[in-house]
Amino acid sequence: MPRTPHARGSLLTTALAVTGVTLALAATLLTGLGQPAADVRPPPSRPGGATADDRLLHDARQLLLRDCMHRHGFTYRVFPLDEEPETSSFPYVLDDAVWAGRHGYGSELRRRREAAARSDPNRAYFAALPADRKAEALVAANGPSPEGLTVRLPGGGILRRSDRGCVAESERRLYGDVGAWFRASTRVDALERIRRGRVTTDPGYLERLDAWRTCMRRAGHAYATPAAARAAALSPVRPLGKEREVGLALAEVRCAEESALSGTARKLDAHHGRVLAREYRADVQARDLLRSAALPRARRVLEGTPRP
């Protein structure tokens, strides 16, 4: 069965038949954002990579998925937790000169990840199945329909997912209450998008963005936002080439410093993260409690003696 890179906010859908990635999307719901703490804490603004607990939960879930799919007559190969793409460390503006000088905007890293996804043995296995077996694999992995679990997202919208199938079973074995885990983890994951939206519409950010834009124009780069510069650099249709990509990235870093956009964005990100953590305290605490309780279960799974 297929896999996908770690991507916060993704949800399980029947798109597995087309994209070959649905089963592993469970990783996006199972990966927490650090250890539970006495105080409510928002998701980090600059991801620092997977923690030991992230890997523990991921590895245990992978074994549970493998065993469940095997019981249904399908092969599933476990895979290690993908690290967060390095470019996600710069959600507002690129501000690391060393990284920019080495990678530009990360186009080469992106190509490597895409090549790794194309060579995924689970994807190849699924693609080789006859049509009727593909349908059976979908049901085994995700349940017969996207019904059973429902969550209303912060800011509006409703997401639904099956409470049956191997993905749900693996979560139930780890977290106990699969519905509570789905609701809490999905709502907390959604806060990152909301936080970034609040930062980029904050008057303080917009003021510094004007200064950044002026700086970039002086350097010969007329982009309205850092996102626009990145999109141009990573365009698959008109790639810049490594030298031009690095040059543009370094110009962005210089302007991020000169305009104070980088420092302002970090301060605003922390501020809005704290505000959201207070607003959604119950969800954050529920997510952390469920995650904490899952850790000893995950250890038992990895020790080869899983218990209900």
Stockholm file with secondary structure:
# STOCKHOLM 1.0

chainA/1-308         MPRTPHARGSLLTTALAVTGVTLALAATLLTGLGQPAADVRPPPSRPGGATADDRLLHDARQLLLRDCMHRHGFTYRVFPLDEEPETSSFPYVLDDAVWAGRHGYGSELRRRREAAARSDPNRAYFAALPADRKAEALVAANGPSPEGLTVRLPGGGILRRSDRGCVAESERRLYGDVGAWFRASTRVDALERIRRGRVTTDPGYLERLDAWRTCMRRAGHAYATPAAARAAALSPVRPLGKEREVGLALAEVRCAEESALSGTARKLDAHHGRVLAREYRADVQARDLLRSAALPRARRVLEGTPRP
#=GR chainA/1-308 SS CCCCCCCTTCCCCTTHHHHSCTGGGHHHHHCCSSCCCSSCCCCCSSCCCCCHHHHHHHHHHHHHHHHHHHHTTCCCCCCCCCCCCGGGGCSSCCCCHHHHHHHTTTHHHHHHHHHHHHTCHHHHHHHHSCHHHHHHHHHHHHCSSSCEEEEECTTSCEEEEESCSHHHHHHHHHHSCHHHHHHHHHHHHHHHHHHHHHHHTSHHHHHHHHHHHHHHHHTTCCCSSHHHHHHHHTCSSSCCCHHHHHHHHHHHHHHHHHTTHHHHHHHHHHHHHHHHHHHTHHHHHHHHHHHHHHHHHHHHHHTTCCCC
#=GC SS_cons         CCCCCCCTTCCCCTTHHHHSCTGGGHHHHHCCSSCCCSSCCCCCSSCCCCCHHHHHHHHHHHHHHHHHHHHTTCCCCCCCCCCCCGGGGCSSCCCCHHHHHHHTTTHHHHHHHHHHHHTCHHHHHHHHSCHHHHHHHHHHHHCSSSCEEEEECTTSCEEEEESCSHHHHHHHHHHSCHHHHHHHHHHHHHHHHHHHHHHHTSHHHHHHHHHHHHHHHHTTCCCSSHHHHHHHHTCSSSCCCHHHHHHHHHHHHHHHHHTTHHHHHHHHHHHHHHHHHHHTHHHHHHHHHHHHHHHHHHHHHHTTCCCC
//
